[in-house]
């Protein structure tokens, strides 16, 4: 069994600009062009806290998950949630 790493770039366009607690999802995809059995996101989650009053939001929570769309062709989608 071989291991292959692939970087998927996801552009976080403007989201949650009013400081509301709204969940936004972003997606990125990569195809390895061979059968895959397992896909895992290297970073599954992180949270940022803002303590200064010059920020209109208090925290941002980001979670990532790798989903296998087509195991035979090796298509993996990264689903990233931002709150």
Buried (B, 14 or more C-beta within 10 A) or exposed (E): EEEEEEEBEBEEEEEBEEEEEEEEEBEBEBBBEEEBEEBEBEEEEEEEEEEEEEEEBEEBBBBBBBEEEEEEEBBBBBBBBBB
